[in-house]
Amino acid sequence: MMVSSFFGDYEHLMLRATTGRAAYHMSRGTFKTKDHIKPWQPLIFHHEDEGVFWYEASHQFIGVKPIQSDHHLTLKIINQSDFNRFEIITHAIKDEHVYGCGEQFAAFDLKGKKVNIWVSEHHTVKKLIKKFLREKLLGVNPNHHSSWKEQQTYYAQPTYLSSQKYLFHATCNSYQTYDFQALKTIHQFRSIPEDIHLFYDESFTDLLGHFTAFIGRQPKLPSWIHQGAIIASQGGTEALIKNIKNAQEHNIPLAGVWSQDWSGHLITAFGYQVYWNWQKNDELYPKLEEAIKWMNEQGIAFLGYINTFLKEDTPLYQEAKSLGYLVLNQQQDVYHIQSTTFQAGIVDLTHPKAYQWYKEVIKKEMIGIGMKGWMADFGEYLPTDAVIHQGHAEDVHNIWPVLWAKLNHEAVMESENSDELFFFVRAGYSGTQKYAPSLWAGDQHVDFSKEDGLPSAIISALSMSTIGVGVTHSDIGGYTTILHMKRSKELFIRWAEMNVFSPVFRCHEGNQPDKNVQFHHDEETLFHMSRLSQLFGLLAPYTKALLQEYYLKGYPVIRPLFFHHDEPWAYQESYAFMYGPDLLCYPVIKDHCRTMMVTLPKGSWIQLGTNLSLTEGIHEIATPLGLPIAFYPSDSQYKSLFESSMTLFNA
């Protein structure tokens, strides 16, 4: 990709600027916004001075200074104007494919779409109600997609990857919109960006390597992750021990147990929710520290949960409020957010003392009792009209989840045995990957819907891989259960099949555990969970090699097919992925599916678990329940490891 074909020459950049004032309305973390702006003014090249190309409009100047380095062009933007809105238009080609802009769920290829760069709650109440009514009246339609305008995302990032082998990234924290039209891309910013970056190379993996060297790579996962499954257990100490023994009796190798309700629970209209006060609940979890010690003796980690909020009137809320550590509203009172049927305050992450206080909560109340991992939830909910200790909320909103990930990371690094600790987040922005060992895909629905269910987790992982986030996973079985939706046995097993090919093999009971199939649902479920957990462990040498490659070179663990197979159809494949260079994975994404059509790239292939030999082209493959569908090259250096998986599936 020639840089000149993207920007044009520096004396003819297509730039515009204006001034504006945005309005935002937040409801449970989702946003509506409108920008009130004056007419756009073209920026006209004026003169060059010491390598800076100056553009002018209404006697105001914005400069562009190109800086070239290895596989990386930076356009440094120098603002000497009163403008607070900026636009740059770049060239594109009609048959180009574009991916990224953060985490996507409904579409992998963004060509022809307008994408907003703004951290938000992904699921909206409006969408949930629409889905319920539509499925009640018209029946379940897994292929339904809502209007693209309704799509929001937990993890936004002003970064996208092109099939033309370049990557665009903006150093800018404000709200942005990227419009990927046929022959041009329009980038609009609600501020003047600091820099525009263009990375390029002949290899997609090396291209991501250049970018992640610039933006940062994720911290290492602890070694115990690779031992097996992280099962979910709620309901107290007795249930925790019972679930561990059940797993052990059914030969399910365990890496850990995740008890998100370690701090207590609430029964709300939404279901079984965590009590947002980050101290162990002795009533629900009596003798928890003794149980954790017992688990550690068996090599099983205990994991918990925390988020950016404190439930109103809890002990930690009262302490934070008295110290002035909570985000305020315009009336200088605590800014309460609504979560289902209760309210909570937001810890002010821009307040140095509040930041340190919350970090100490993690170190004392979580790590201090023996916890080795946790979900660091939320990060999307900073309202733009809030009053924070430092800065303006609109300017800080997108980087709020970065501050949250950084706080958790520092709590880990300041603790003993930091290499044994990890956490995972769902919200993020540029810089989050420097701090979060793993991202998870958030609150998928417990169904096969392409927009919100199992298939959306594949698009999530693929889109994240194109913006430099190399270590991701999803909840086995999904999370969101409402009204008629509930997790079936088939969905749980199919999701587990898919997540064998991820660095973290973790379950979730969901928001209504009693309505969802769990790992111990029946003997068949336990059998499949045992076999899939063993396969996850068997693949550990390969997974560790992929992770090491990411940490050293920046190559994502889960990758689009076109990273390794330059075939036209591969650029349009949204529901298959490469697990490293050697495993081509085709998750089963339909209910009651017992055969499926797969397309294999050029070369000779062997099916994992069956040792069936295949050549390039389209094949009909049997998909019995419990068999992950994946293929490896016949000359793979990991052939003997992959062949050994057959012993699991012939047992």
C-alpha positions as CSV (number, residue, x, y, z in Angstrom):
1,M,0.0,0.0,0.0
2,M,1.5,3.3,-1.1
3,V,1.1,6.0,1.5
4,S,0.5,8.6,-1.2
5,S,-2.5,6.6,-2.5
6,F,-4.1,6.9,1.0
7,F,-3.6,10.6,1.9
8,G,-2.5,12.1,-1.3
9,D,0.4,14.6,-1.2
10,Y,0.8,16.8,1.8
11,E,-0.1,20.0,0.0
12,H,-3.5,18.6,-1.0
13,L,-4.8,16.8,2.1
14,M,-8.6,16.8,2.3
15,L,-9.2,18.6,5.6
16,R,-12.1,20.5,7.1
17,A,-12.8,22.1,10.5
18,T,-15.5,23.9,12.4
19,T,-16.8,24.5,15.9
20,G,-19.5,22.7,17.7
21,R,-21.1,21.7,21.0
22,A,-22.4,18.1,21.6
23,A,-25.3,17.0,23.7
24,Y,-25.4,13.5,25.2
25,H,-28.1,11.5,27.0
26,M,-27.1,8.3,28.8
27,S,-29.5,5.5,29.9
28,R,-27.9,2.6,31.7
29,G,-24.7,3.1,29.9
30,T,-26.0,3.5,26.3
31,F,-25.9,6.9,24.7
32,K,-27.8,9.1,22.4
33,T,-25.9,12.2,21.1
34,K,-26.3,15.1,18.8
35,D,-23.6,17.5,17.7
36,H,-24.6,21.2,17.1
37,I,-22.0,22.5,14.7
38,K,-21.4,25.5,12.5
39,P,-20.9,24.9,8.7
40,W,-17.8,22.9,7.9
41,Q,-14.9,25.0,6.4
42,P,-12.4,23.6,4.0
43,L,-8.8,23.9,5.2
44,I,-6.7,25.2,2.3
45,F,-3.0,24.7,2.0
46,H,-1.2,27.9,2.9
47,H,2.5,27.3,3.1
48,E,5.2,24.9,4.3
49,D,7.6,25.9,7.2
50,E,10.3,23.6,8.5
51,G,8.5,20.4,7.5
52,V,5.1,21.6,8.7
53,F,2.3,21.9,6.1
54,W,0.0,24.7,7.3
55,Y,-3.7,24.8,6.3
56,E,-5.9,27.8,6.8
57,A,-9.6,28.6,7.1
58,S,-11.0,32.0,8.3
59,H,-7.5,33.2,9.1
60,Q,-7.0,30.2,11.5
61,F,-4.3,27.6,11.0
62,I,-3.9,23.9,11.5
63,G,-0.5,22.4,10.7
64,V,0.4,18.8,9.6
65,K,3.9,17.5,10.2
66,P,4.7,14.2,8.6
67,I,7.1,12.0,10.5
68,Q,8.3,8.8,8.8
69,S,9.7,5.8,10.6
70,D,9.9,2.0,10.0
71,H,6.6,0.9,8.5
72,H,4.9,3.8,10.3
73,L,3.9,7.3,9.1
74,T,2.7,9.8,11.7
75,L,0.9,13.0,10.8
76,K,1.4,15.3,13.8
77,I,-1.5,17.8,14.0
78,I,-0.6,21.3,15.3
79,N,-3.6,23.3,16.2
80,Q,-3.4,27.1,16.1
81,S,-7.1,27.8,15.9
82,D,-10.3,28.0,17.8
83,F,-11.7,25.0,15.9
84,N,-12.9,22.0,18.0
85,R,-14.2,19.8,15.2
86,F,-11.9,18.2,12.6
87,E,-12.4,16.1,9.5
88,I,-9.9,14.2,7.3
89,I,-11.0,12.4,4.1
90,T,-8.8,9.7,2.7
91,H,-8.9,7.7,-0.5
92,A,-10.4,4.2,-0.6
93,I,-11.1,1.5,-3.2
94,K,-14.5,-0.1,-3.9
95,D,-13.5,-3.7,-3.2
96,E,-11.5,-2.9,0.0
97,H,-12.5,-4.6,3.3
98,V,-12.2,-2.8,6.6
99,Y,-12.2,-4.2,10.1
100,G,-11.9,-3.0,13.7
101,C,-12.9,0.4,15.2
102,G,-13.0,-1.4,18.5
103,E,-15.1,-4.5,19.3
104,Q,-17.9,-5.3,16.8
105,F,-20.6,-7.9,17.3
106,A,-23.0,-7.6,14.3
107,A,-20.6,-7.2,11.4
108,F,-16.9,-8.0,10.9
109,D,-16.4,-6.1,7.6
110,L,-17.2,-2.4,8.1
111,K,-17.1,-1.4,4.4
112,G,-20.2,0.6,3.6
113,K,-20.9,1.4,7.3
114,K,-20.6,4.5,9.5
115,V,-19.0,3.6,12.8
116,N,-19.1,5.7,16.0
117,I,-16.0,5.6,18.3
118,W,-17.6,6.0,21.8
119,V,-17.4,3.6,24.7
120,S,-20.9,2.4,25.7
121,E,-22.9,-0.4,27.1
122,H,-23.5,-2.8,24.2
123,H,-27.0,-4.0,25.0
124,T,-29.8,-1.5,25.2
125,V,-33.2,-2.0,26.9
126,K,-34.8,-0.9,23.7
127,K,-33.2,-3.6,21.7
128,L,-34.0,-6.2,24.3
129,I,-37.7,-5.3,24.3
130,K,-37.8,-5.3,20.5
131,K,-36.2,-8.7,20.4
132,F,-38.7,-10.1,22.9
133,L,-41.7,-8.7,21.0
134,R,-40.4,-9.8,17.6
135,E,-39.7,-13.3,18.7
136,K,-43.0,-13.7,20.5
137,L,-44.9,-12.5,17.4
138,L,-42.8,-13.9,14.6
139,G,-40.8,-16.6,16.2
140,V,-37.0,-17.0,16.8
141,N,-34.9,-15.8,13.8
142,P,-31.2,-16.1,14.6
143,N,-30.3,-14.2,11.4
144,H,-32.1,-11.0,12.3
145,H,-30.0,-7.9,12.5
146,S,-31.1,-4.6,14.0
147,S,-30.4,-1.3,12.3
148,W,-26.6,-0.6,12.2
149,K,-27.4,2.8,13.9
150,E,-28.4,0.9,17.0
151,Q,-25.0,-0.8,17.5
152,Q,-22.9,0.4,20.4
153,T,-19.8,-1.2,21.9
154,Y,-18.1,-1.8,25.2
155,Y,-14.6,-1.4,23.6
156,A,-14.2,1.4,21.1
157,Q,-10.9,2.4,19.5
158,P,-10.0,4.8,16.7
159,T,-8.2,2.0,14.8
160,Y,-9.0,0.0,11.7
161,L,-7.3,-2.5,9.5
162,S,-7.7,-2.6,5.7
163,S,-7.4,-5.5,3.4
164,Q,-5.0,-3.3,1.5
165,K,-2.5,-4.0,4.3
166,Y,-2.5,-0.8,6.2
167,L,-3.7,0.2,9.6
168,F,-5.1,3.6,10.6
169,H,-5.0,4.9,14.1
170,A,-5.8,8.3,15.6
171,T,-4.4,9.7,18.9
172,C,-7.7,11.3,20.0
173,N,-10.0,10.6,23.0
174,S,-13.1,12.4,21.8
175,Y,-16.2,11.1,20.1
176,Q,-15.4,10.1,16.5
177,T,-17.3,8.8,13.4
178,Y,-15.7,6.9,10.6
179,D,-17.7,6.6,7.4
180,F,-16.4,3.9,5.1
181,Q,-17.8,4.8,1.7
182,A,-17.0,3.1,-1.6
183,L,-14.2,5.4,-2.7
184,K,-13.4,7.5,0.4
185,T,-13.4,7.3,4.1
186,I,-14.5,10.3,6.1
187,H,-13.1,10.6,9.6
188,Q,-14.8,13.1,11.9
189,F,-13.5,14.2,15.3
190,R,-15.2,16.2,18.1
191,S,-11.8,17.6,18.9
192,I,-8.5,18.3,17.1
193,P,-6.6,15.0,17.2
194,E,-3.0,14.9,18.3
195,D,-1.8,12.6,15.6
196,I,-2.9,10.4,12.8
197,H,-0.9,7.2,12.3
198,L,-0.6,4.9,9.4
199,F,1.1,1.5,9.7
200,Y,1.8,-0.8,6.8
201,D,3.6,-4.0,5.8
202,E,3.2,-6.9,3.4
203,S,2.2,-9.3,6.2
204,F,-0.9,-8.7,8.4
205,T,0.8,-10.3,11.4
206,D,3.8,-8.1,11.0
207,L,1.6,-5.1,10.5
208,L,-0.1,-5.9,13.9
209,G,3.4,-6.3,15.3
210,H,4.4,-2.8,14.4
211,F,1.2,-1.4,15.8
212,T,1.2,-3.3,19.1
213,A,4.9,-2.2,19.6
214,F,3.5,1.3,19.4
215,I,0.3,1.0,21.4
216,G,1.3,-1.7,23.9
217,R,0.7,-5.4,24.4
218,Q,-1.3,-7.2,27.1
219,P,0.4,-8.5,30.3
220,K,1.1,-12.2,30.5
221,L,-1.6,-14.7,31.7
222,P,-0.6,-16.8,34.7
223,S,0.5,-20.4,33.9
224,W,-2.4,-22.0,35.9
225,I,-4.8,-20.8,33.2
226,H,-3.8,-23.7,31.0
227,Q,-4.6,-26.4,33.4
228,G,-8.3,-26.7,32.4
229,A,-11.7,-25.1,32.9
230,I,-12.6,-22.2,35.1
231,I,-16.1,-23.2,36.1
232,A,-18.6,-20.8,37.5
233,S,-20.2,-21.3,41.0
234,Q,-22.6,-19.0,42.8
235,G,-24.7,-19.5,46.0
236,G,-22.0,-19.8,48.7
237,T,-19.2,-21.9,50.1
238,E,-21.2,-25.1,50.2
239,A,-22.1,-24.8,46.5
240,L,-18.5,-23.9,45.7
241,I,-17.1,-27.0,47.3
242,K,-19.9,-29.2,45.8
243,N,-19.2,-28.0,42.3
244,I,-15.4,-28.6,42.6
245,K,-16.0,-32.2,43.8
246,N,-18.6,-32.8,41.1
247,A,-16.1,-31.6,38.4
248,Q,-13.3,-33.7,39.9
249,E,-15.5,-36.8,40.1
250,H,-16.2,-36.4,36.3
251,N,-12.6,-35.9,35.3
252,I,-13.0,-32.2,34.5
253,P,-9.5,-30.7,34.9
254,L,-9.9,-27.4,36.8
255,A,-7.8,-24.2,36.5
256,G,-10.1,-22.3,38.8
257,V,-13.6,-21.5,40.0
258,W,-15.2,-18.2,39.5
259,S,-17.6,-17.0,42.1
260,Q,-18.8,-13.6,41.1
261,D,-21.2,-13.3,44.1
262,W,-18.3,-13.6,46.7
263,S,-19.4,-10.2,48.0
264,G,-23.1,-11.2,48.3
265,H,-26.1,-11.1,46.0
266,L,-29.4,-9.4,45.2
267,I,-32.5,-10.7,43.6
268,T,-33.8,-8.1,41.2
269,A,-36.2,-7.9,38.3
270,F,-33.2,-8.8,36.1
271,G,-32.3,-11.9,38.1
272,Y,-29.5,-12.9,40.4
273,Q,-27.1,-10.0,40.7
274,V,-23.9,-9.3,42.6
275,Y,-24.0,-7.2,45.7
276,W,-21.8,-4.2,44.8
277,N,-19.8,-4.0,48.0
278,W,-16.3,-5.5,47.5
279,Q,-15.9,-7.3,50.8
280,K,-16.4,-11.0,51.4
281,N,-19.9,-11.8,52.5
282,D,-19.6,-14.0,55.5
283,E,-23.3,-14.9,55.5
284,L,-23.2,-16.3,51.9
285,Y,-19.6,-17.5,52.0
286,P,-18.8,-18.6,55.5
287,K,-15.1,-19.7,56.0
288,L,-14.3,-18.6,52.5
289,E,-10.6,-18.1,53.2
290,E,-10.4,-21.7,54.5
291,A,-12.1,-22.9,51.3
292,I,-9.6,-20.9,49.1
293,K,-6.7,-22.4,51.0
294,W,-8.1,-25.9,50.4
295,M,-8.5,-25.0,46.7
296,N,-5.0,-23.7,46.4
297,E,-3.6,-26.9,47.9
298,Q,-5.2,-28.7,45.0
299,G,-3.9,-26.2,42.4
300,I,-7.3,-24.6,41.8
301,A,-7.6,-20.8,41.7
302,F,-10.4,-18.8,43.3
303,L,-11.7,-15.9,41.1
304,G,-14.2,-13.1,42.0
305,Y,-15.7,-10.0,40.7
306,I,-15.5,-6.2,41.0
307,N,-16.7,-3.2,39.0
308,T,-16.4,0.6,39.0
309,F,-19.5,1.1,41.2
310,L,-20.6,0.9,44.8
311,K,-24.2,0.2,45.7
312,E,-25.9,3.0,47.5
313,D,-25.7,2.7,51.3
314,T,-23.3,-0.2,51.4
315,P,-20.3,0.1,53.8
316,L,-17.8,0.9,51.1
317,Y,-20.2,3.4,49.5
318,Q,-20.6,5.2,52.8
319,E,-16.8,5.3,53.2
320,A,-16.1,6.6,49.7
321,K,-18.9,9.2,50.0
322,S,-17.6,10.5,53.3
323,L,-14.1,10.8,51.8
324,G,-15.3,12.6,48.7
325,Y,-14.3,9.8,46.4
326,L,-17.4,9.5,44.3
327,V,-18.3,11.1,41.0
328,L,-20.7,14.1,41.5
329,N,-23.6,15.6,39.6
330,Q,-24.1,19.2,38.7
331,Q,-25.7,19.8,42.1
332,Q,-22.5,18.5,43.8
333,D,-24.4,15.5,45.1
334,V,-23.3,11.9,44.4
335,Y,-24.1,11.0,40.8
336,H,-26.2,7.8,41.0
337,I,-26.5,5.4,38.0
338,Q,-29.4,3.1,37.8
339,S,-28.6,-0.7,37.5
340,T,-31.8,-2.7,37.1
341,T,-33.7,-1.9,40.3
342,F,-31.0,-0.3,42.5
343,Q,-28.7,2.8,42.4
344,A,-24.9,3.0,42.8
345,G,-22.2,5.6,42.9
346,I,-19.2,5.7,40.7
347,V,-15.7,5.8,42.2
348,D,-13.8,8.9,40.7
349,L,-10.8,7.3,39.0
350,T,-9.4,10.8,38.2
351,H,-9.1,11.6,42.0
352,P,-5.6,10.4,43.0
353,K,-6.7,9.5,46.6
354,A,-9.9,7.8,45.4
355,Y,-7.8,5.8,42.8
356,Q,-5.4,4.7,45.5
357,W,-8.2,3.9,47.9
358,Y,-9.9,1.7,45.4
359,K,-6.7,-0.1,44.5
360,E,-6.2,-0.9,48.2
361,V,-9.7,-2.3,48.3
362,I,-8.6,-4.8,45.6
363,K,-5.3,-5.6,47.3
364,K,-6.9,-6.1,50.8
365,E,-10.4,-7.4,50.2
366,M,-9.7,-9.6,47.1
367,I,-6.0,-10.5,46.7
368,G,-5.7,-10.4,50.5
369,I,-8.1,-13.4,50.9
370,G,-6.3,-15.5,48.3
371,M,-8.1,-14.5,45.1
372,K,-6.1,-15.1,42.0
373,G,-8.3,-13.6,39.4
374,W,-11.4,-11.5,38.9
375,M,-13.7,-9.9,36.4
376,A,-13.1,-6.1,36.4
377,D,-16.5,-5.2,35.0
378,F,-18.0,-2.1,33.4
379,G,-16.0,1.1,32.7
380,E,-18.5,2.5,30.1
381,Y,-20.8,4.4,32.4
382,L,-19.2,7.8,33.0
383,P,-21.9,10.4,32.2
384,T,-20.8,13.4,30.2
385,D,-22.6,15.8,32.6
386,A,-20.8,14.4,35.6
387,V,-18.4,16.4,37.8
388,I,-15.1,14.7,38.2
389,H,-11.9,15.6,40.2
390,Q,-9.8,16.2,37.1
391,G,-10.9,17.2,33.6
392,H,-14.2,17.3,31.9
393,A,-16.3,14.1,31.8
394,E,-17.0,14.3,28.0
395,D,-13.2,14.5,27.4
396,V,-12.5,11.6,29.9
397,H,-15.4,9.3,29.0
398,N,-13.6,7.2,26.4
399,I,-10.4,6.8,28.6
400,W,-12.4,5.9,31.7
401,P,-12.0,2.1,31.1
402,V,-8.3,2.7,30.5
403,L,-8.0,4.2,34.0
404,W,-10.0,1.2,35.3
405,A,-7.8,-1.4,33.7
406,K,-4.7,0.5,34.8
407,L,-5.9,0.5,38.5
408,N,-6.5,-3.2,38.4
409,H,-3.1,-3.8,36.8
410,E,-1.3,-1.7,39.4
411,A,-3.1,-3.7,42.2
412,V,-1.7,-6.9,40.6
413,M,1.8,-5.5,40.1
414,E,2.0,-4.2,43.6
415,S,1.2,-7.5,45.1
416,E,3.2,-10.6,46.0
417,N,3.1,-13.4,43.4
418,S,1.9,-10.9,40.7
419,D,2.7,-13.5,38.0
420,E,0.0,-15.7,39.5
421,L,-2.7,-13.0,39.3
422,F,-4.9,-11.8,36.4
423,F,-8.1,-10.0,35.6
424,F,-10.3,-9.6,32.6
425,V,-12.3,-6.6,31.4
426,R,-15.0,-5.9,28.8
427,A,-14.7,-2.1,28.3
428,G,-11.8,-0.4,26.8
429,Y,-10.2,2.2,24.6
430,S,-6.8,2.9,23.2
431,G,-4.3,1.9,25.9
432,T,-6.5,-0.7,27.7
433,Q,-4.4,-3.5,26.2
434,K,-1.3,-2.4,28.1
435,Y,-3.0,-3.2,31.3
436,A,-5.6,-6.0,30.8
437,P,-4.3,-9.6,30.5
438,S,-7.5,-10.6,28.7
439,L,-10.6,-9.1,27.3
440,W,-13.9,-10.9,27.4
441,A,-16.7,-10.3,25.0
442,G,-19.3,-9.1,27.5
443,D,-22.9,-10.1,28.0
444,Q,-23.9,-12.3,25.0
445,H,-27.4,-13.6,24.9
446,V,-27.9,-17.3,25.7
447,D,-28.9,-18.2,22.2
448,F,-27.6,-18.7,18.6
449,S,-28.6,-15.2,17.4
450,K,-26.0,-13.7,15.1
451,E,-26.4,-10.2,16.5
452,D,-26.2,-11.0,20.2
453,G,-25.6,-14.8,20.8
454,L,-22.8,-17.3,20.2
455,P,-21.9,-16.1,16.6
456,S,-21.4,-12.5,17.9
457,A,-18.6,-13.7,20.1
458,I,-16.6,-14.8,17.0
459,I,-17.0,-11.4,15.4
460,S,-15.9,-9.9,18.8
461,A,-12.7,-11.8,18.8
462,L,-11.9,-11.2,15.2
463,S,-12.5,-7.5,15.3
464,M,-10.4,-7.2,18.5
465,S,-7.5,-9.0,16.8
466,T,-7.4,-6.4,14.0
467,I,-6.9,-3.5,16.5
468,G,-4.0,-5.0,18.5
469,V,-5.9,-6.9,21.2
470,G,-4.4,-10.3,21.0
471,V,-5.8,-12.2,24.1
472,T,-9.6,-12.5,24.3
473,H,-12.3,-15.0,25.4
474,S,-16.1,-15.2,26.0
475,D,-18.4,-16.6,28.6
476,I,-19.1,-20.2,27.8
477,G,-22.9,-20.3,27.3
478,G,-23.4,-16.5,27.2
479,Y,-24.8,-14.4,30.0
480,T,-28.1,-12.6,29.3
481,T,-31.3,-14.5,30.1
482,I,-34.5,-12.5,29.9
483,L,-38.2,-13.6,29.5
484,H,-38.4,-16.5,27.1
485,M,-34.6,-16.8,26.5
486,K,-32.7,-19.5,28.5
487,R,-29.6,-21.4,27.9
488,S,-30.1,-24.9,26.4
489,K,-27.7,-27.8,26.8
490,E,-26.8,-27.7,23.1
491,L,-25.9,-24.0,23.3
492,F,-23.7,-24.6,26.3
493,I,-21.8,-27.5,24.7
494,R,-21.4,-25.7,21.3
495,W,-20.0,-22.6,23.1
496,A,-17.6,-24.8,25.0
497,E,-16.5,-26.4,21.8
498,M,-15.7,-23.0,20.4
499,N,-13.9,-21.7,23.5
500,V,-11.5,-24.7,23.5
501,F,-9.7,-22.5,20.9
502,S,-9.1,-19.5,23.2
503,P,-6.6,-18.8,25.9
504,V,-9.2,-18.8,28.7
505,F,-11.8,-21.6,29.1
506,R,-14.3,-20.0,31.5
507,C,-17.9,-20.5,32.3
508,H,-20.6,-18.1,33.4
509,E,-23.9,-19.1,35.2
510,G,-25.7,-16.1,33.8
511,N,-28.0,-13.6,35.4
512,Q,-30.7,-16.3,36.0
513,P,-28.7,-19.4,36.9
514,D,-31.7,-21.6,37.6
515,K,-33.1,-21.1,34.1
516,N,-29.7,-21.9,32.4
517,V,-28.0,-25.2,31.7
518,Q,-24.8,-25.4,33.7
519,F,-21.7,-27.6,33.4
520,H,-23.3,-30.1,35.8
521,H,-26.7,-30.2,34.1
522,D,-26.7,-33.9,33.5
523,E,-24.3,-36.8,32.8
524,E,-24.1,-36.0,29.1
525,T,-23.2,-32.4,29.8
526,L,-20.6,-33.4,32.3
527,F,-19.1,-35.9,29.8
528,H,-18.7,-33.3,27.1
529,M,-17.4,-30.7,29.6
530,S,-14.8,-33.3,30.7
531,R,-13.6,-34.1,27.2
532,L,-13.5,-30.5,26.1
533,S,-11.6,-29.3,29.2
534,Q,-9.1,-32.1,28.6
535,L,-8.8,-31.0,25.0
536,F,-8.1,-27.4,26.2
537,G,-5.4,-28.8,28.4
538,L,-4.0,-31.0,25.6
539,L,-3.6,-27.9,23.4
540,A,-1.8,-26.0,26.1
541,P,1.7,-26.3,24.4
542,Y,0.3,-24.8,21.2
543,T,-1.6,-22.1,23.1
544,K,1.4,-21.2,25.1
545,A,3.5,-20.8,21.9
546,L,0.8,-18.5,20.5
547,L,0.8,-16.4,23.6
548,Q,4.5,-16.1,23.6
549,E,4.4,-15.1,19.9
550,Y,1.9,-12.4,20.9
551,Y,3.9,-11.1,23.8
552,L,7.1,-11.0,21.7
553,K,5.8,-10.0,18.3
554,G,2.2,-8.8,18.7
555,Y,0.6,-11.5,16.7
556,P,-3.0,-12.0,18.0
557,V,-3.9,-15.5,19.2
558,I,-7.3,-15.6,17.4
559,R,-6.9,-14.3,13.8
560,P,-9.0,-13.8,10.7
561,L,-8.5,-16.4,8.0
562,F,-7.0,-13.9,5.6
563,F,-4.1,-13.3,7.9
564,H,-2.7,-16.6,6.6
565,H,-4.8,-17.4,3.5
566,D,-4.8,-14.8,0.8
567,E,-8.0,-16.0,-0.9
568,P,-10.9,-13.7,-1.9
569,W,-13.5,-15.6,0.2
570,A,-11.3,-15.5,3.3
571,Y,-11.7,-11.7,3.5
572,Q,-15.5,-12.1,3.8
573,E,-15.5,-15.0,6.3
574,S,-17.0,-13.8,9.6
575,Y,-17.8,-17.0,11.5
576,A,-14.6,-19.0,11.2
577,F,-11.2,-18.1,12.6
578,M,-7.5,-19.1,12.8
579,Y,-6.3,-20.1,16.2
580,G,-2.7,-19.2,15.5
581,P,-1.3,-20.2,12.1
582,D,-2.1,-23.9,12.3
583,L,-5.7,-24.4,13.5
584,L,-8.6,-23.3,11.2
585,C,-11.8,-23.3,13.4
586,Y,-15.4,-23.6,12.3
587,P,-17.6,-23.3,15.4
588,V,-21.1,-24.6,15.0
589,I,-23.3,-21.5,15.2
590,K,-26.7,-23.1,14.5
591,D,-29.1,-25.0,16.8
592,H,-29.7,-28.7,16.0
593,C,-26.9,-28.7,13.4
594,R,-25.4,-32.1,12.7
595,T,-23.6,-31.4,9.4
596,M,-22.2,-28.2,8.0
597,M,-20.4,-26.9,4.9
598,V,-16.8,-25.7,5.4
599,T,-14.4,-24.1,3.0
600,L,-10.8,-25.0,3.3
601,P,-7.9,-22.9,1.8
602,K,-5.3,-24.3,-0.6
603,G,-3.3,-27.2,0.7
604,S,-3.9,-30.5,2.5
605,W,-5.8,-30.5,5.7
606,I,-6.5,-32.9,8.6
607,Q,-9.6,-32.7,10.9
608,L,-8.8,-32.4,14.6
609,G,-10.2,-35.2,16.6
610,T,-11.0,-37.5,13.7
611,N,-7.7,-37.4,11.6
612,L,-9.9,-37.2,8.5
613,S,-7.7,-36.0,5.5
614,L,-9.2,-33.3,3.3
615,T,-8.0,-31.1,0.4
616,E,-8.9,-27.5,-0.4
617,G,-12.4,-26.6,-1.4
618,I,-15.9,-27.0,0.0
619,H,-16.8,-30.0,2.2
620,E,-19.8,-31.3,4.1
621,I,-18.6,-32.2,7.6
622,A,-20.4,-34.1,10.4
623,T,-20.8,-32.0,13.5
624,P,-21.8,-34.4,16.4
625,L,-22.4,-32.7,19.7
626,G,-19.2,-32.3,21.6
627,L,-16.7,-32.4,18.7
628,P,-15.0,-29.0,18.0
629,I,-14.7,-28.5,14.3
630,A,-11.2,-27.6,13.4
631,F,-8.5,-28.4,10.8
632,Y,-4.8,-28.3,10.6
633,P,-2.3,-28.4,7.7
634,S,-1.0,-31.9,7.0
635,D,2.6,-30.5,7.4
636,S,2.0,-28.7,10.7
637,Q,4.9,-28.8,13.1
638,Y,2.2,-29.5,15.8
639,K,0.9,-32.5,13.9
640,S,1.7,-35.1,16.5
641,L,0.1,-33.0,19.2
642,F,-3.1,-32.5,17.2
643,E,-3.2,-36.1,16.2
644,S,-3.2,-37.1,19.8
645,S,-6.6,-35.4,20.3
646,M,-8.1,-38.4,18.5
647,T,-7.7,-40.5,21.7
648,L,-10.2,-38.2,23.5
649,F,-12.9,-38.6,20.8
650,N,-12.5,-42.3,20.4
651,A,-12.8,-43.0,24.1
